[in-house]
Amino acid sequence: MNQRDADGRAGADGFVELRVHGVSATGPDDLLNQPHAQQVAGDHRGGFYRSRPDIHDGGEADGVTREAYRWNNLPAGSAVRTLSMVILLPFMLINLAIWMRPAGAGSDAVIKALCRLLALTLTAMYVLSIVGVALDVIAWKCMSSPECLAGRSWLSWLGGRPAGLRLAVLALVPAAAISLVWVIAARPALPFAAARAADPPLPAAPPLTAVGRWDNEPLVGRLRSIHVAAAFATLDLSLLSARAAQGLSMATVALTTAAGLLLVTCAVLLCPPPLSARTEGRLDRLVSVLRIIVLGLTALVWVHLLTSSASWPERNGLPGYNLTVIGLCIGQAVLLFALGAALFRYRDRRPGPGPSLGFGFGFGALAASVAAISLALTFSAELLYRVSDILNRGAPTAEALINSPPQACIWAILGFSLAVLVTLAVAGVMSLVSRPGRIRAASAIVARDFPDAPTDARPRLRQVRGAVAHARFTERLVPLAVLYACLAGIGTAAVTLGLLPTPPNELIERYVGLPASFVNFSIGVGSYLIAAIFLSLIIGGIFAYRTPRFRRYVGVLWDLGTFWPRAAHPFAPPCYAERAVPELTCRITHLVDSGNAVVLTGHSHGSVLLAATVLQLPRRVTNHIALLTHGSPLRRLYARLFPAYVNDEVIHEIADRVDWRWINLWRDTDPIGGRVFPPHGPDEAPTSSDREATVDRRLCDPYGVTPPSGDIFPPPIKGHRPCESEEAFTQAVRQLANHLR
């Protein structure tokens, strides 16, 4: 291979095999099965690689030049980036919800509006969690308690100061937290405009083309301004609620009214009708002005708080804070009910790949929304509970009651812990109950694959049977997700019990019969459970980007969540597909225009990237490409979770674009990948199913249960691992290359 090859030309036959990895990739050398790969396009985060020209093999086999696209550094990053992704996990989940809506066209406007309003409540909850720590627990409770300030010089310098001064100084903490996510979300986007396809999309382009072609930077900027304005308005209302306890004044009433009207304006601006380009420009200027007004109002509120000289009635808890948190939870419950009603009203009644519990109808949007709100509420409650517990060290019982978190937070911890424990218990029962059926199905598969296995291979046959049975449990995760969503929704609604004056332990002892000491113990255990989950997410996220084997199981969450553009919450992690898909489109177009035919091979999530890319390519390019997918979750996961964007019509459109030059390799031991077309019965009419039957090819895994000659170990069970090293993969590439010839 020479420099001309690196610029786009392949070998003498003009064929390029472009490999796109999944979540478990390591490096370009492993992708190419060649050492010393060099980058021929892209940058350090994502790029295209080929073997070095001085390597003897040159990366060519059967006249096909291998090239690899490495994208796993796009969603990955440093430990700080991983930590930020864990903190922003609720924002990522609510952003997923807006893409999980059903396929009916009439649902778009309503469900988008509801998801964006729920996203706004998550921003308010984020602010209230910091307000609870800085203003309620520290400024209001701890700084008015000599026992709490004892030995804490970093707090005692404000002890005994007027309450207005303490609140004004500590209000800088939530303001800094808002500014932090503002700066993170406002990072400049990389210049991908040059990589976008020059050809306009077809008039009837599938909805999946929104990924990679839709330039959503104006929308994200508009949402960012609205959420920043709403965040500061929430902070203003929290401060003014506390100030109102001193006594209402004209200034307090005027500032409170202004902050409330601005918050309502933010909610209204999230639900605009379809806009023209000129109207969008006006709306962008309007939200920028709104953000400036709110920032100015925040400065006025801060001055108003700082200059208040009268004595404040310092009682248990920041005035209005507990009521504000409960009111927000009630509003979220109303929005969730409206979202569920809208999803049921606009559900897609056509038969599809979704199971009976309705993920194919788009009810995954409701489950993702409930999970986002539950996690945000739980993380906030745990933060308040943990800080209060630290500040209460060695304090008498009376002081511990003063420094206790709001009762709404305690109910949130109880509700989340109950939801998690019940879901885990049901998962265990479901695993045991479904195991006989899964074992029977796996036994039939193993008997078919290895009919003449020797007697001494029985232990290995049991391992293979267990792997197949384990892979078939994926379908049971859908009802478990629905169960958790229902329980988490009930737990969120239980936060309203925080309005009652009776503590949770006494209330449960009175009406349920459990001892108060046991309830207190359960609250403590639930708090540590939440802390363990949070730390596990952080540690898992860090190891997922540094240990390929660990990433295979954990990194799929981040890759799934950041594949979709930010359309609901601007503080969600950025979408890497906005770069990967245009970059693949540009490279494939360049290779074809250079006289090459291209065989696209994608493993796992790489097959989803290629599916979105194929839909972007013009006909003059798709006439010279073929598609090979392996371990693909297109139908098994994406068609269930995102029915409006991945469905039978979209999958058929992908096959039509490549003129059915498509082979999909799958294994029964794979818990993630599977068929891309449903199996057809023997009595069905021979229509398009003949072409569908040529796409899916099942691989026997493992290919043997006894050690081959010269080895003492049997072939490994590969499950979801890539297929590039298998003979079936090489034959499929060769067959597709021959079709292109």
Helices and strands as residue ranges (DSSP letters): H 3-6, E 15-20, H 28-32, E 37-42, E 47-51, E 60-61, E 64-70, H 79-87, H 89-99, G 105-107, H 108-131, I 132-141, G 142-144, H 146-149, H 153-156, H 163-170, H 172-185, G 193-195, G 207-209, H 210-213, H 217-244, H 250-269, H 277-306, H 321-345, G 359-361, H 364-391, H 397-402, H 407-449, G 455-457, H 458-471, G 472-476, H 477-493, G 494-499, H 504-511, H 516-544, H 548-561, H 577-593, E 597-603, H 605-614, H 619-622, E 625-630, I 634-638, H 639-641, H 648-657, E 662-667, H 689-695, E 696-699, H 727-740
